[in-house]
Amino acid sequence: MARPPADNSNQATRCPKRPIIKAEHLRETPVKIVVGTGDKAATYHLPPTPLKVISPYFRACLSDEFSEGATNVVHLRDANPAVFHHFVAWLLRIHDLGGNLDRTKPLIGLWILGDSIMCEDLQNRAMDVMRQLHLEYSGHDWHASAGCILFAELASIVAHTCEGSELSSYAMDKIAHAMTRGLKLRELMKSGAYWARIPETVKTEIFLRYQHYVDLGSKDSDPAQGEGCRYHVHDDTESRVTSENGQKAGTK
């Protein structure tokens, strides 16, 4: 499926920083990172300094206090090798995610990977690219569901993130808002099996947020729109998922 032309009129300047990679980093003794398990596992040899700068997880496990620091080998058994490949390209500044990923699923995977390695900049960049992608698709009725999060993707988000995460909040807001714009549940389901896997509490929350958007009427805005740190992860912020006027999404 061809990606629709980009609309940069709402492109925002947001807070995630790009990783710092210098020539001297490439001369460091690399860290061996084994991603996944079995025949599908992938092995990477990466400079340690950029990893430590962007990830408290790598900063800790590569210290003298853990065995990984002594062996210079890190195993990420639960990580997806295909998703990690995009992380490596982002880390080494081969590409910046935007323009290279035109589907929601790998961006969700990158956000979840960022959560597991405590890399807020990766999470926030993945969120920004996802929102921009959804915004580009939103005006194309020929494939409206591409501008939203499907229930298959929501089921994965619920399974792999904590309750109340910025990603799950965005997903529920996006689905609820799309429903007010005529997107039918059957278009989001694709398969009823995924709807069955979503907890009742999440289904209830989606319909509460749907009612919130209905009550707002013409004053509501697409969750993919907006500038600043909306739906961003910041460890010094207690509540981060808010609407543009400061109101927590899904509340009155």
Helices and strands as residue ranges (DSSP letters): G 8-10, G 23-27, E 31-35, G 38-40, E 42-46, H 48-54, H 56-61, H 67-71, E 73-76, H 81-91, H 104-116, H 120-137, G 141-147, H 151-160, H 166-180, H 185-189, H 192-197, H 200-216, G 217-219
